Amino acid sequence: MNTQHTIISLLLLTALSACMPMTYPPGEKNFAAQISENTFRTEDGTYLPLRHWLPNTEPRAVLIALHGFNDYSHFFQQPGEYFSKLGIACFAYDQRGFGAAPQRGLWAGEATYTDDLQVLVHLLKKRYPSRPVYLLGESMGGAIIINSLNQVKMPQVNGIILVSPALWARPTMPWYQRSLLWALAHSVPWLTLTGEGLGVMASDNIEMLRALGRDPLVIKATRVETVYGLTDLMDSAFNYASLLHGNFLVLYGEKDEIIPKKPTYAFLKKFLATDESEKTVAFYQQGYHMLLRDLQAPTTWKDIAAWIDNSPKKLPSGADIRAQQVLARPNPLVFTAVH
């Protein structure tokens, strides 16, 4: 029996050592980055689909929006139209491996995603030299923005908006979940997983969710190694909490079933420990993960617009007051209703 166990163990170790989660980084940076009507050409010559929503007159501000995991730039269609009518020029692109970008379904790596963002910020600051620039990241996009802020090459921006940021780091996951992810990523990294059967709601906007289900550019089955790469990204973002300084607006839905409260609240506690006066946190009691596309989405759009205009004054919805009340409790996870 001992011999059999030894042989099985050796076979498992051999299998595990033969498979590793991969990243698929860009090629050599031999090109001058540029933006055209519908594309963003990166420094390695990759063309990423680019969408924009421009005001009819000279913009008073510029907003760069990054989509979430398995999503693409279309996520900002309605918010982009709304903000453009307020004089804000909005830009969003399909990040590598997502939407109509090259290497669909493959993880390009944290450094690649942050580099692409830095390059686009440089280009748009050059195009609009006298206009304030803001970054908005939803879920994975928020984690990418957090990590990019700690890079030397990142240019200064006027404000950061994090919408349901992806912060579910390994230290806040159950041990069995961490173990299973590691085992799958190091044995069958090519295996694809879907969210079917999990019973979680990403939004209360059912019509929008059905449209996403029909959209061929939304990824429905995800490689395990891509999930592993996302988890690495969330680890980094979570660990940067106490190092973030500047003008921030963080939006979170209290009905978010994608990014749990525990890691979010733990991040916010460290995040708010420094420069709290420059940071606004907003909790939406009826909000889900897709705050910008929920049924109450216009409420979040109005809050973002007001924050850009008057930061750090109070938000029209009062969601910032709600966040202060919840986070002031000794244990905000125990009880979430306000009487």
C-alpha positions in Angstrom: 0.0 0.0 0.0 2.8 2.4 0.8 4.4 1.7 -2.5 1.2 2.4 -4.3 0.7 5.6 -2.5 4.3 6.6 -3.4 3.7 5.9 -7.0 0.4 7.8 -7.1 2.1 10.8 -5.3 4.9 10.8 -7.8 2.5 10.7 -10.7 0.5 13.6 -9.2 3.6 15.7 -8.6 4.7 15.0 -12.2 1.4 16.1 -13.6 1.3 19.2 -11.4 4.8 20.2 -12.4 4.0 19.8 -16.1 1.2 22.4 -16.0 1.4 25.9 -14.7 -1.0 28.9 -15.0 0.3 31.0 -17.9 0.2 34.7 -18.7 0.3 35.9 -22.3 2.2 39.2 -22.3 2.7 41.5 -25.3 5.6 41.6 -27.7 8.4 44.1 -28.0 7.5 47.7 -27.6 8.6 48.8 -31.1 5.7 51.1 -31.9 4.6 54.6 -31.0 1.3 54.3 -29.2 -1.6 56.2 -30.7 -5.4 56.5 -30.6 -7.7 56.8 -33.7 -11.4 56.9 -34.1 -12.1 53.3 -32.9 -8.8 51.8 -31.8 -6.0 52.3 -29.3 -2.7 51.0 -30.7 -0.3 50.0 -27.9 3.5 50.2 -27.8 3.8 46.6 -29.0 1.5 47.2 -32.0 -1.6 45.6 -30.6 -4.9 47.2 -31.7 -7.4 47.4 -28.9 -11.0 48.4 -29.7 -11.8 51.9 -28.3 -15.1 53.6 -27.7 -15.7 57.2 -26.9 -18.6 59.5 -26.0 -17.8 63.1 -26.6 -19.7 66.3 -25.8 -20.8 68.6 -28.6 -18.5 71.3 -27.3 -15.0 71.4 -25.9 -15.0 69.0 -22.9 -14.5 70.3 -19.4 -13.1 67.0 -18.2 -11.9 63.6 -19.4 -13.0 60.2 -18.0 -11.2 56.9 -18.9 -13.3 53.8 -18.0 -12.0 50.3 -17.5 -14.4 47.3 -17.7 -14.7 44.3 -15.4 -13.8 40.7 -15.8 -15.1 38.9 -18.9 -16.8 42.2 -19.9 -15.7 44.8 -22.5 -15.9 48.5 -23.3 -19.7 48.4 -24.1 -20.3 48.4 -20.3 -19.9 52.2 -20.3 -22.4 52.9 -23.1 -25.2 54.4 -21.0 -22.9 56.2 -18.4 -20.8 57.5 -21.3 -23.8 59.0 -23.0 -24.9 60.6 -19.7 -21.5 62.1 -18.8 -20.9 63.4 -22.4 -24.1 65.4 -22.1 -22.6 67.0 -19.0 -19.5 68.0 -20.9 -17.3 65.1 -19.9 -15.4 63.3 -22.7 -15.5 59.5 -22.0 -13.2 56.8 -23.3 -13.3 53.0 -22.8 -11.3 50.2 -24.5 -11.4 46.4 -24.6 -8.5 45.2 -22.5 -6.3 42.4 -23.8 -8.1 39.0 -23.8 -11.6 40.6 -23.5 -14.3 41.8 -25.8 -12.9 42.0 -29.4 -9.3 42.5 -28.3 -6.7 40.0 -29.4 -6.0 36.7 -27.5 -9.5 36.4 -26.3 -9.9 34.6 -23.0 -6.1 34.7 -22.2 -4.6 36.6 -19.3 -2.1 39.2 -20.3 -0.7 39.8 -16.7 -1.0 42.7 -14.3 2.0 44.6 -15.7 0.5 44.5 -19.2 -2.9 45.8 -18.1 -1.4 48.6 -16.0 1.1 49.6 -18.8 -1.7 49.8 -21.3 -3.7 52.1 -19.0 -0.6 54.3 -18.4 0.0 54.7 -22.1 -3.6 55.7 -22.8 -3.6 58.3 -19.9 -0.5 59.8 -21.4 -2.1 60.0 -24.9 -5.3 61.6 -23.6 -3.5 64.1 -21.4 -1.6 65.1 -24.4 -4.8 65.5 -26.5 -6.5 67.5 -23.7 -3.6 69.2 -21.9 -5.7 71.7 -20.0 -8.5 69.4 -18.9 -8.7 67.4 -15.7 -8.5 63.6 -16.2 -10.3 61.0 -14.1 -10.1 57.2 -14.1 -13.1 54.9 -13.5 -12.7 51.2 -13.0 -15.5 48.7 -12.5 -14.6 45.5 -10.7 -11.4 44.1 -12.3 -10.9 47.5 -13.9 -10.8 49.0 -10.4 -8.1 46.6 -9.3 -6.1 47.5 -12.4 -6.3 51.2 -11.6 -5.3 50.6 -8.0 -2.2 48.7 -9.1 -1.3 51.2 -11.8 -1.2 54.1 -9.3 1.8 52.6 -7.6 3.8 52.4 -10.9 6.5 55.0 -11.5 5.3 55.7 -15.1 1.7 56.5 -14.1 1.0 60.1 -14.8 -0.9 62.2 -12.3 -4.7 62.3 -12.6 -7.3 64.4 -10.9 -9.4 61.7 -9.4 -10.1 58.0 -9.1 -13.5 56.3 -9.2 -13.7 52.7 -8.1 -17.0 51.0 -8.8 -17.4 47.6 -7.0 -13.6 47.1 -7.1 -12.4 43.5 -7.3 -10.7 43.0 -3.9 -11.4 39.4 -3.1 -7.8 38.6 -2.2 -6.6 35.2 -1.1 -6.3 36.0 2.6 -10.0 36.7 2.7 -11.0 33.5 0.9 -11.9 30.2 2.6 -8.9 27.9 2.7 -10.6 25.3 0.5 -11.3 27.8 -2.2 -7.7 28.9 -2.3 -6.5 25.3 -2.4 -8.9 24.3 -5.1 -8.0 27.3 -7.3 -4.3 26.5 -6.9 -4.8 22.8 -7.6 -6.8 23.4 -10.8 -4.5 26.2 -12.0 -1.5 23.9 -11.7 -3.1 20.8 -13.1 -5.7 21.8 -15.7 -5.0 25.6 -16.4 -6.8 25.3 -19.7 -10.0 24.1 -18.1 -12.9 26.5 -18.6 -15.5 27.3 -15.9 -18.9 29.0 -16.1 -20.9 30.8 -13.4 -23.9 28.6 -14.1 -25.4 27.0 -11.0 -23.8 29.4 -8.5 -27.1 31.2 -7.8 -25.6 34.7 -7.6 -27.2 37.9 -9.0 -24.9 40.4 -10.6 -27.6 43.0 -11.0 -31.4 43.5 -10.5 -31.6 44.7 -14.1 -32.7 41.4 -15.6 -33.2 42.7 -19.1 -29.6 43.9 -19.1 -28.3 40.6 -17.8 -30.2 38.7 -20.6 -28.7 41.0 -23.2 -25.2 40.2 -21.8 -26.1 36.5 -22.1 -26.8 37.0 -25.8 -23.7 39.2 -26.4 -21.0 37.2 -28.2 -18.3 39.6 -26.9 -19.0 38.8 -23.2 -17.0 35.8 -22.2 -19.2 33.0 -20.7 -16.6 30.3 -20.0 -13.3 31.3 -18.3 -10.0 29.5 -18.3 -8.8 28.5 -14.8 -5.5 30.2 -15.4 -7.3 33.5 -16.2 -9.2 33.3 -12.9 -5.8 32.6 -11.2 -4.4 35.7 -12.8 -7.4 37.8 -11.7 -6.8 36.5 -8.1 -3.2 37.6 -8.3 -4.4 41.0 -9.4 -6.9 41.2 -6.5 -4.2 40.2 -4.1 -2.0 43.2 -5.2 -4.9 45.7 -5.1 -5.9 44.6 -1.7 -2.4 44.9 -0.3 -2.1 48.5 -1.7 -5.0 49.8 0.5 -2.9 51.8 2.9 -0.6 53.2 0.2 -3.4 54.9 -1.8 -3.4 58.7 -1.6 -5.3 61.4 -3.4 -8.8 62.1 -4.6 -10.9 58.9 -4.5 -14.6 58.0 -4.9 -15.4 54.3 -4.0 -18.9 52.9 -4.8 -20.2 49.6 -3.4 -23.6 47.9 -3.5 -24.7 46.3 -0.3 -26.4 43.5 -2.3 -23.2 42.8 -4.2 -23.0 39.0 -4.5 -19.8 38.9 -6.6 -17.3 40.8 -4.3 -18.2 40.0 -0.7 -18.5 42.5 2.1 -15.7 41.0 4.2 -12.8 41.8 1.8 -14.4 45.1 0.8 -14.8 46.4 4.3 -11.3 45.2 5.3 -9.8 47.1 2.4 -11.8 50.2 3.1 -10.7 50.2 6.8 -7.0 50.4 5.7 -7.8 52.7 2.8 -9.5 55.3 5.0 -6.8 55.2 7.6 -4.8 57.8 5.6 -6.0 61.0 3.9 -9.6 60.2 4.8 -10.6 63.8 4.0 -9.8 63.3 0.4 -11.6 60.0 0.1 -15.4 59.5 -0.4 -17.0 56.1 0.0 -20.6 55.4 -1.0 -22.8 52.5 -0.1 -26.0 51.8 -2.0 -28.5 49.7 -0.1 -30.3 48.5 -3.2 -27.1 48.2 -5.3 -25.7 45.0 -6.8 -22.3 44.4 -8.4 -23.1 46.1 -11.6 -23.9 49.5 -10.0 -23.6 51.4 -13.3 -26.2 49.2 -15.0 -28.5 48.3 -12.1 -32.1 49.6 -12.1 -31.0 52.5 -9.9 -27.9 53.2 -12.1 -28.8 56.9 -12.8 -28.4 57.5 -9.0 -24.8 56.4 -9.2 -24.2 58.4 -12.4 -25.5 61.6 -10.7 -23.3 61.0 -7.7 -20.2 60.5 -9.8 -21.0 63.7 -11.8 -21.5 65.7 -8.6 -18.3 64.3 -7.1 -16.3 65.4 -10.2 -17.9 68.9 -9.9 -17.6 69.4 -6.2 -15.3 66.8 -4.7 -15.1 66.1 -1.8 -18.6 67.6 -0.9 -21.5 65.3 -0.1 -23.2 63.2 -2.7 -26.8 63.9 -3.8 -28.0 60.4 -3.0 -26.7 60.4 0.6 -24.8 57.1 -0.1 -21.7 58.6 1.4 -23.5 59.1 4.7 -24.8 55.6 4.6 -21.2 54.3 4.2 -20.0 56.3 7.1 -22.8 54.9 9.3 -22.0 51.3 8.3 -18.3 51.5 8.6 -18.5 53.3 12.0 -20.0 50.1 13.6 -17.7 47.9 15.6 -18.5 45.0 13.2 -20.3 46.3 10.1 -20.8 42.7 8.8 -23.1 41.8 11.6 -26.0 44.2 10.9 -26.5 46.3 7.8 -30.0 47.9 8.3 -30.3 51.5 9.6 -33.3 52.4 11.7 
